[in-house]
Amino acid sequence: MKSPIAPFLLFVAAPFAFAVDAPKIDPQRLSDEVKTLSSDAFEGRGPATPGEARTIEYVIAQFKAAGLSPGGDLKDGKRGWTQAVPLGKFEIKGAPSFSLSADGKTQTLTQGEQIAVRASMDGSKTVSIKNAPLVFLGYGVKAPERRWDDFKGPDLHGKVGIVLINDPDFESGQGDFGGKAMTYYGRWTYKYEEAARQGAAGLLIVHETAPASYGWATVKNSNTNTMFDIVRKEPAKAHPPVEGWIQRDLAIELFKRTGLDFDTAKRQAQTREFKPILLKDTFSATFDVDAQIITSQNIVGRIDGGQRPDETVIYSGHWDHLGVGAPDAKGDRIYNGAVDNATGTAALIELGRAFAHGPKPERSIVFLNVTAEEKGLLGSEYYSANPVYPLAKTVAVINLDALDPHGPAKNFTTSGSARQDLLDELIATAKKWNLSYSPDPKPEAGHFFRSDHFPFAKRGVPAVSFGSGEDWVDGGVTAGKA
């Protein structure tokens, strides 16, 4: 049996432990672990659900069997297998109400259809916004170092902004934001954060599949269920009361009622001269929020280094998926998450086994299986803000997320195209097994900001997220792309 991710395992283990001989990876064991983690018994591995408890129990048992030592929180002077991650849990109670009003007419919006609004994470227990002015804010970017400000002019207190997704450069491929490759200004997380800094009552992002890099179904599933966030002292500084998305067709209607052409307004927003535009419609929203503090868990295994045990290399990957949600056409409500990310979790287990049964590494190796990636990289954000092992002594993070299960490849890629010495070392090491590197084929999708290496990278730790290649051993690039 050929292993779909064995070549990648040979490669990522090599830079830090296996200079000559590659470890042996059992493809059947990888397959069995993925099947177990993505079975219905794990209920989609949602944080703060029975599925989490089963996942934690299973992964710890596999880490133990692989030969790892516990590497998590200290209790009574001993390391446990987990790091406690306190999270805010937020749900909309009952049916929310959303509407637009213009010229004495009211248009009711249905959650999940024309609009997808998240449960508020700013500390609000009740959201009641009536006839708030709507303001088109271009791409919602304030970047002084690029002499760019989409907020010049109106005071946004009491107003709701409408912004475009991605960067102003996305369509043209050239400009002040580096061309096609997305910057952090293009991410929806940044746009909500900036809206909060500007004092807006809310922000609605116009969904378009190409610049978002995913369809409306993803927006709906990700934003209309239970939300989580790290516990913040001042949550209103990071979140406006209303955070949501609207369909492009609705945005076109809104602009038309103001006498604007959507595409023309978008082109204006791609220039430094753009100024906010007050729309004719007003926006109303009413809903209650059930807010709780829960504790989820990162799972942490460890192998002590032989020569520099105080220095750490982290292999990371998230264990969570979307849990139980809206039924599909067959009535199935469990989002099993086989690829995303049972593959990465299984890879962590088998990497741990390879290290435990191989030569002792120079540095200590930590296998970090994080929670709540699907809720905004929260488990990795919490670890990087509260590291079990100092970030100043963490020399590299290699993240594993959504590996291709179809077959072995002759190449590999990474999420995003950031230049760093760590990637140069991985490329050089890969050549020893005739593996080539292919840069991220869609840097405009912003994958660099969407995987669990990013919270480490933004704090200065060399970090990459490994991706499977498309040049398959059987069938080449044609088969891989298909």
Secondary structure as a PSIPRED ss2 file (coil, helix, strand):
# PSIPRED VFORMAT (PSIPRED V4.0)

   1 M C   1.000  0.000  0.000
   2 K C   1.000  0.000  0.000
   3 S C   1.000  0.000  0.000
   4 P C   1.000  0.000  0.000
   5 I C   1.000  0.000  0.000
   6 A H   0.000  1.000  0.000
   7 P H   0.000  1.000  0.000
   8 F H   0.000  1.000  0.000
   9 L H   0.000  1.000  0.000
  10 L H   0.000  1.000  0.000
  11 F H   0.000  1.000  0.000
  12 V H   0.000  1.000  0.000
  13 A H   0.000  1.000  0.000
  14 A H   0.000  1.000  0.000
  15 P H   0.000  1.000  0.000
  16 F H   0.000  1.000  0.000
  17 A C   1.000  0.000  0.000
  18 F C   1.000  0.000  0.000
  19 A C   1.000  0.000  0.000
  20 V C   1.000  0.000  0.000
  21 D C   1.000  0.000  0.000
  22 A C   1.000  0.000  0.000
  23 P C   1.000  0.000  0.000
  24 K C   1.000  0.000  0.000
  25 I C   1.000  0.000  0.000
  26 D C   1.000  0.000  0.000
  27 P H   0.000  1.000  0.000
  28 Q H   0.000  1.000  0.000
  29 R H   0.000  1.000  0.000
  30 L H   0.000  1.000  0.000
  31 S H   0.000  1.000  0.000
  32 D H   0.000  1.000  0.000
  33 E H   0.000  1.000  0.000
  34 V H   0.000  1.000  0.000
  35 K H   0.000  1.000  0.000
  36 T H   0.000  1.000  0.000
  37 L H   0.000  1.000  0.000
  38 S C   1.000  0.000  0.000
  39 S C   1.000  0.000  0.000
  40 D H   0.000  1.000  0.000
  41 A H   0.000  1.000  0.000
  42 F H   0.000  1.000  0.000
  43 E H   0.000  1.000  0.000
  44 G H   0.000  1.000  0.000
  45 R H   0.000  1.000  0.000
  46 G C   1.000  0.000  0.000
  47 P C   1.000  0.000  0.000
  48 A C   1.000  0.000  0.000
  49 T C   1.000  0.000  0.000
  50 P H   0.000  1.000  0.000
  51 G H   0.000  1.000  0.000
  52 E H   0.000  1.000  0.000
  53 A H   0.000  1.000  0.000
  54 R H   0.000  1.000  0.000
  55 T H   0.000  1.000  0.000
  56 I H   0.000  1.000  0.000
  57 E H   0.000  1.000  0.000
  58 Y H   0.000  1.000  0.000
  59 V H   0.000  1.000  0.000
  60 I H   0.000  1.000  0.000
  61 A H   0.000  1.000  0.000
  62 Q H   0.000  1.000  0.000
  63 F H   0.000  1.000  0.000
  64 K H   0.000  1.000  0.000
  65 A H   0.000  1.000  0.000
  66 A H   0.000  1.000  0.000
  67 G C   1.000  0.000  0.000
  68 L C   1.000  0.000  0.000
  69 S E   0.000  0.000  1.000
  70 P E   0.000  0.000  1.000
  71 G C   1.000  0.000  0.000
  72 G C   1.000  0.000  0.000
  73 D C   1.000  0.000  0.000
  74 L E   0.000  0.000  1.000
  75 K E   0.000  0.000  1.000
  76 D C   1.000  0.000  0.000
  77 G C   1.000  0.000  0.000
  78 K E   0.000  0.000  1.000
  79 R E   0.000  0.000  1.000
  80 G C   1.000  0.000  0.000
  81 W C   1.000  0.000  0.000
  82 T E   0.000  0.000  1.000
  83 Q E   0.000  0.000  1.000
  84 A E   0.000  0.000  1.000
  85 V E   0.000  0.000  1.000
  86 P E   0.000  0.000  1.000
  87 L E   0.000  0.000  1.000
  88 G E   0.000  0.000  1.000
  89 K E   0.000  0.000  1.000
  90 F E   0.000  0.000  1.000
  91 E E   0.000  0.000  1.000
  92 I E   0.000  0.000  1.000
  93 K E   0.000  0.000  1.000
  94 G E   0.000  0.000  1.000
  95 A E   0.000  0.000  1.000
  96 P E   0.000  0.000  1.000
  97 S E   0.000  0.000  1.000
  98 F E   0.000  0.000  1.000
  99 S E   0.000  0.000  1.000
 100 L E   0.000  0.000  1.000
 101 S E   0.000  0.000  1.000
 102 A E   0.000  0.000  1.000
 103 D C   1.000  0.000  0.000
 104 G C   1.000  0.000  0.000
 105 K E   0.000  0.000  1.000
 106 T E   0.000  0.000  1.000
 107 Q E   0.000  0.000  1.000
 108 T E   0.000  0.000  1.000
 109 L E   0.000  0.000  1.000
 110 T C   1.000  0.000  0.000
 111 Q E   0.000  0.000  1.000
 112 G C   1.000  0.000  0.000
 113 E C   1.000  0.000  0.000
 114 Q C   1.000  0.000  0.000
 115 I E   0.000  0.000  1.000
 116 A E   0.000  0.000  1.000
 117 V E   0.000  0.000  1.000
 118 R C   1.000  0.000  0.000
 119 A C   1.000  0.000  0.000
 120 S C   1.000  0.000  0.000
 121 M C   1.000  0.000  0.000
 122 D C   1.000  0.000  0.000
 123 G C   1.000  0.000  0.000
 124 S C   1.000  0.000  0.000
 125 K C   1.000  0.000  0.000
 126 T E   0.000  0.000  1.000
 127 V E   0.000  0.000  1.000
 128 S E   0.000  0.000  1.000
 129 I E   0.000  0.000  1.000
 130 K E   0.000  0.000  1.000
 131 N E   0.000  0.000  1.000
 132 A E   0.000  0.000  1.000
 133 P E   0.000  0.000  1.000
 134 L E   0.000  0.000  1.000
 135 V E   0.000  0.000  1.000
 136 F E   0.000  0.000  1.000
 137 L C   1.000  0.000  0.000
 138 G C   1.000  0.000  0.000
 139 Y C   1.000  0.000  0.000
 140 G C   1.000  0.000  0.000
 141 V C   1.000  0.000  0.000
 142 K E   0.000  0.000  1.000
 143 A E   0.000  0.000  1.000
 144 P H   0.000  1.000  0.000
 145 E H   0.000  1.000  0.000
 146 R H   0.000  1.000  0.000
 147 R C   1.000  0.000  0.000
 148 W E   0.000  0.000  1.000
 149 D E   0.000  0.000  1.000
 150 D C   1.000  0.000  0.000
 151 F C   1.000  0.000  0.000
 152 K C   1.000  0.000  0.000
 153 G C   1.000  0.000  0.000
 154 P C   1.000  0.000  0.000
 155 D C   1.000  0.000  0.000
 156 L C   1.000  0.000  0.000
 157 H E   0.000  0.000  1.000
 158 G C   1.000  0.000  0.000
 159 K C   1.000  0.000  0.000
 160 V E   0.000  0.000  1.000
 161 G E   0.000  0.000  1.000
 162 I E   0.000  0.000  1.000
 163 V E   0.000  0.000  1.000
 164 L E   0.000  0.000  1.000
 165 I C   1.000  0.000  0.000
 166 N C   1.000  0.000  0.000
 167 D C   1.000  0.000  0.000
 168 P C   1.000  0.000  0.000
 169 D C   1.000  0.000  0.000
 170 F C   1.000  0.000  0.000
 171 E C   1.000  0.000  0.000
 172 S C   1.000  0.000  0.000
 173 G C   1.000  0.000  0.000
 174 Q C   1.000  0.000  0.000
 175 G C   1.000  0.000  0.000
 176 D C   1.000  0.000  0.000
 177 F C   1.000  0.000  0.000
 178 G C   1.000  0.000  0.000
 179 G C   1.000  0.000  0.000
 180 K C   1.000  0.000  0.000
 181 A C   1.000  0.000  0.000
 182 M C   1.000  0.000  0.000
 183 T C   1.000  0.000  0.000
 184 Y H   0.000  1.000  0.000
 185 Y H   0.000  1.000  0.000
 186 G H   0.000  1.000  0.000
 187 R C   1.000  0.000  0.000
 188 W H   0.000  1.000  0.000
 189 T H   0.000  1.000  0.000
 190 Y H   0.000  1.000  0.000
 191 K H   0.000  1.000  0.000
 192 Y H   0.000  1.000  0.000
 193 E H   0.000  1.000  0.000
 194 E H   0.000  1.000  0.000
 195 A H   0.000  1.000  0.000
 196 A H   0.000  1.000  0.000
 197 R H   0.000  1.000  0.000
 198 Q C   1.000  0.000  0.000
 199 G C   1.000  0.000  0.000
 200 A E   0.000  0.000  1.000
 201 A C   1.000  0.000  0.000
 202 G E   0.000  0.000  1.000
 203 L E   0.000  0.000  1.000
 204 L E   0.000  0.000  1.000
 205 I E   0.000  0.000  1.000
 206 V E   0.000  0.000  1.000
 207 H E   0.000  0.000  1.000
 208 E C   1.000  0.000  0.000
 209 T H   0.000  1.000  0.000
 210 A H   0.000  1.000  0.000
 211 P H   0.000  1.000  0.000
 212 A H   0.000  1.000  0.000
 213 S C   1.000  0.000  0.000
 214 Y C   1.000  0.000  0.000
 215 G C   1.000  0.000  0.000
 216 W H   0.000  1.000  0.000
 217 A H   0.000  1.000  0.000
 218 T H   0.000  1.000  0.000
 219 V H   0.000  1.000  0.000
 220 K H   0.000  1.000  0.000
 221 N H   0.000  1.000  0.000
 222 S H   0.000  1.000  0.000
 223 N H   0.000  1.000  0.000
 224 T C   1.000  0.000  0.000
 225 N C   1.000  0.000  0.000
 226 T C   1.000  0.000  0.000
 227 M E   0.000  0.000  1.000
 228 F E   0.000  0.000  1.000
 229 D E   0.000  0.000  1.000
 230 I E   0.000  0.000  1.000
 231 V C   1.000  0.000  0.000
 232 R C   1.000  0.000  0.000
 233 K C   1.000  0.000  0.000
 234 E C   1.000  0.000  0.000
 235 P H   0.000  1.000  0.000
 236 A H   0.000  1.000  0.000
 237 K H   0.000  1.000  0.000
 238 A C   1.000  0.000  0.000
 239 H C   1.000  0.000  0.000
 240 P C   1.000  0.000  0.000
 241 P C   1.000  0.000  0.000
 242 V E   0.000  0.000  1.000
 243 E E   0.000  0.000  1.000
 244 G E   0.000  0.000  1.000
 245 W E   0.000  0.000  1.000
 246 I E   0.000  0.000  1.000
 247 Q E   0.000  0.000  1.000
 248 R H   0.000  1.000  0.000
 249 D H   0.000  1.000  0.000
 250 L H   0.000  1.000  0.000
 251 A H   0.000  1.000  0.000
 252 I H   0.000  1.000  0.000
 253 E H   0.000  1.000  0.000
 254 L H   0.000  1.000  0.000
 255 F H   0.000  1.000  0.000
 256 K H   0.000  1.000  0.000
 257 R H   0.000  1.000  0.000
 258 T C   1.000  0.000  0.000
 259 G C   1.000  0.000  0.000
 260 L C   1.000  0.000  0.000
 261 D C   1.000  0.000  0.000
 262 F H   0.000  1.000  0.000
 263 D H   0.000  1.000  0.000
 264 T H   0.000  1.000  0.000
 265 A H   0.000  1.000  0.000
 266 K H   0.000  1.000  0.000
 267 R H   0.000  1.000  0.000
 268 Q H   0.000  1.000  0.000
 269 A H   0.000  1.000  0.000
 270 Q C   1.000  0.000  0.000
 271 T C   1.000  0.000  0.000
 272 R C   1.000  0.000  0.000
 273 E C   1.000  0.000  0.000
 274 F C   1.000  0.000  0.000
 275 K C   1.000  0.000  0.000
 276 P C   1.000  0.000  0.000
 277 I E   0.000  0.000  1.000
 278 L E   0.000  0.000  1.000
 279 L E   0.000  0.000  1.000
 280 K E   0.000  0.000  1.000
 281 D E   0.000  0.000  1.000
 282 T E   0.000  0.000  1.000
 283 F E   0.000  0.000  1.000
 284 S E   0.000  0.000  1.000
 285 A E   0.000  0.000  1.000
 286 T E   0.000  0.000  1.000
 287 F E   0.000  0.000  1.000
 288 D E   0.000  0.000  1.000
 289 V E   0.000  0.000  1.000
 290 D E   0.000  0.000  1.000
 291 A E   0.000  0.000  1.000
 292 Q E   0.000  0.000  1.000
 293 I E   0.000  0.000  1.000
 294 I E   0.000  0.000  1.000
 295 T E   0.000  0.000  1.000
 296 S E   0.000  0.000  1.000
 297 Q E   0.000  0.000  1.000
 298 N E   0.000  0.000  1.000
 299 I E   0.000  0.000  1.000
 300 V E   0.000  0.000  1.000
 301 G E   0.000  0.000  1.000
 302 R E   0.000  0.000  1.000
 303 I E   0.000  0.000  1.000
 304 D C   1.000  0.000  0.000
 305 G C   1.000  0.000  0.000
 306 G C   1.000  0.000  0.000
 307 Q C   1.000  0.000  0.000
 308 R E   0.000  0.000  1.000
 309 P E   0.000  0.000  1.000
 310 D E   0.000  0.000  1.000
 311 E E   0.000  0.000  1.000
 312 T E   0.000  0.000  1.000
 313 V E   0.000  0.000  1.000
 314 I E   0.000  0.000  1.000
 315 Y E   0.000  0.000  1.000
 316 S E   0.000  0.000  1.000
 317 G E   0.000  0.000  1.000
 318 H E   0.000  0.000  1.000
 319 W C   1.000  0.000  0.000
 320 D C   1.000  0.000  0.000
 321 H C   1.000  0.000  0.000
 322 L C   1.000  0.000  0.000
 323 G E   0.000  0.000  1.000
 324 V E   0.000  0.000  1.000
 325 G C   1.000  0.000  0.000
 326 A C   1.000  0.000  0.000
 327 P C   1.000  0.000  0.000
 328 D C   1.000  0.000  0.000
 329 A C   1.000  0.000  0.000
 330 K C   1.000  0.000  0.000
 331 G C   1.000  0.000  0.000
 332 D C   1.000  0.000  0.000
 333 R C   1.000  0.000  0.000
 334 I E   0.000  0.000  1.000
 335 Y E   0.000  0.000  1.000
 336 N C   1.000  0.000  0.000
 337 G C   1.000  0.000  0.000
 338 A H   0.000  1.000  0.000
 339 V H   0.000  1.000  0.000
 340 D H   0.000  1.000  0.000
 341 N H   0.000  1.000  0.000
 342 A H   0.000  1.000  0.000
 343 T H   0.000  1.000  0.000
 344 G H   0.000  1.000  0.000
 345 T H   0.000  1.000  0.000
 346 A H   0.000  1.000  0.000
 347 A H   0.000  1.000  0.000
 348 L H   0.000  1.000  0.000
 349 I H   0.000  1.000  0.000
 350 E H   0.000  1.000  0.000
 351 L H   0.000  1.000  0.000
 352 G H   0.000  1.000  0.000
 353 R H   0.000  1.000  0.000
 354 A H   0.000  1.000  0.000
 355 F H   0.000  1.000  0.000
 356 A H   0.000  1.000  0.000
 357 H C   1.000  0.000  0.000
 358 G C   1.000  0.000  0.000
 359 P C   1.000  0.000  0.000
 360 K C   1.000  0.000  0.000
 361 P C   1.000  0.000  0.000
 362 E C   1.000  0.000  0.000
 363 R E   0.000  0.000  1.000
 364 S E   0.000  0.000  1.000
 365 I E   0.000  0.000  1.000
 366 V E   0.000  0.000  1.000
 367 F E   0.000  0.000  1.000
 368 L E   0.000  0.000  1.000
 369 N E   0.000  0.000  1.000
 370 V E   0.000  0.000  1.000
 371 T C   1.000  0.000  0.000
 372 A C   1.000  0.000  0.000
 373 E C   1.000  0.000  0.000
 374 E C   1.000  0.000  0.000
 375 K C   1.000  0.000  0.000
 376 G C   1.000  0.000  0.000
 377 L C   1.000  0.000  0.000
 378 L H   0.000  1.000  0.000
 379 G H   0.000  1.000  0.000
 380 S H   0.000  1.000  0.000
 381 E H   0.000  1.000  0.000
 382 Y H   0.000  1.000  0.000
 383 Y H   0.000  1.000  0.000
 384 S H   0.000  1.000  0.000
 385 A H   0.000  1.000  0.000
 386 N C   1.000  0.000  0.000
 387 P C   1.000  0.000  0.000
 388 V C   1.000  0.000  0.000
 389 Y C   1.000  0.000  0.000
 390 P C   1.000  0.000  0.000
 391 L H   0.000  1.000  0.000
 392 A H   0.000  1.000  0.000
 393 K H   0.000  1.000  0.000
 394 T E   0.000  0.000  1.000
 395 V E   0.000  0.000  1.000
 396 A E   0.000  0.000  1.000
 397 V E   0.000  0.000  1.000
 398 I E   0.000  0.000  1.000
 399 N E   0.000  0.000  1.000
 400 L E   0.000  0.000  1.000
 401 D C   1.000  0.000  0.000
 402 A C   1.000  0.000  0.000
 403 L C   1.000  0.000  0.000
 404 D C   1.000  0.000  0.000
 405 P C   1.000  0.000  0.000
 406 H C   1.000  0.000  0.000
 407 G C   1.000  0.000  0.000
 408 P C   1.000  0.000  0.000
 409 A E   0.000  0.000  1.000
 410 K C   1.000  0.000  0.000
 411 N E   0.000  0.000  1.000
 412 F E   0.000  0.000  1.000
 413 T E   0.000  0.000  1.000
 414 T E   0.000  0.000  1.000
 415 S C   1.000  0.000  0.000
 416 G C   1.000  0.000  0.000
 417 S C   1.000  0.000  0.000
 418 A C   1.000  0.000  0.000
 419 R C   1.000  0.000  0.000
 420 Q C   1.000  0.000  0.000
 421 D H   0.000  1.000  0.000
 422 L H   0.000  1.000  0.000
 423 L H   0.000  1.000  0.000
 424 D H   0.000  1.000  0.000
 425 E H   0.000  1.000  0.000
 426 L H   0.000  1.000  0.000
 427 I H   0.000  1.000  0.000
 428 A H   0.000  1.000  0.000
 429 T H   0.000  1.000  0.000
 430 A H   0.000  1.000  0.000
 431 K H   0.000  1.000  0.000
 432 K C   1.000  0.000  0.000
 433 W C   1.000  0.000  0.000
 434 N C   1.000  0.000  0.000
 435 L C   1.000  0.000  0.000
 436 S E   0.000  0.000  1.000
 437 Y E   0.000  0.000  1.000
 438 S C   1.000  0.000  0.000
 439 P C   1.000  0.000  0.000
 440 D C   1.000  0.000  0.000
 441 P C   1.000  0.000  0.000
 442 K C   1.000  0.000  0.000
 443 P H   0.000  1.000  0.000
 444 E H   0.000  1.000  0.000
 445 A H   0.000  1.000  0.000
 446 G C   1.000  0.000  0.000
 447 H H   0.000  1.000  0.000
 448 F H   0.000  1.000  0.000
 449 F H   0.000  1.000  0.000
 450 R C   1.000  0.000  0.000
 451 S C   1.000  0.000  0.000
 452 D C   1.000  0.000  0.000
 453 H C   1.000  0.000  0.000
 454 F H   0.000  1.000  0.000
 455 P H   0.000  1.000  0.000
 456 F H   0.000  1.000  0.000
 457 A H   0.000  1.000  0.000
 458 K C   1.000  0.000  0.000
 459 R C   1.000  0.000  0.000
 460 G C   1.000  0.000  0.000
 461 V C   1.000  0.000  0.000
 462 P C   1.000  0.000  0.000
 463 A E   0.000  0.000  1.000
 464 V E   0.000  0.000  1.000
 465 S E   0.000  0.000  1.000
 466 F E   0.000  0.000  1.000
 467 G E   0.000  0.000  1.000
 468 S E   0.000  0.000  1.000
 469 G C   1.000  0.000  0.000
 470 E C   1.000  0.000  0.000
 471 D C   1.000  0.000  0.000
 472 W E   0.000  0.000  1.000
 473 V C   1.000  0.000  0.000
 474 D C   1.000  0.000  0.000
 475 G C   1.000  0.000  0.000
 476 G H   0.000  1.000  0.000
 477 V H   0.000  1.000  0.000
 478 T H   0.000  1.000  0.000
 479 A H   0.000  1.000  0.000
 480 G H   0.000  1.000  0.000
 481 K H   0.000  1.000  0.000
 482 A C   1.000  0.000  0.000
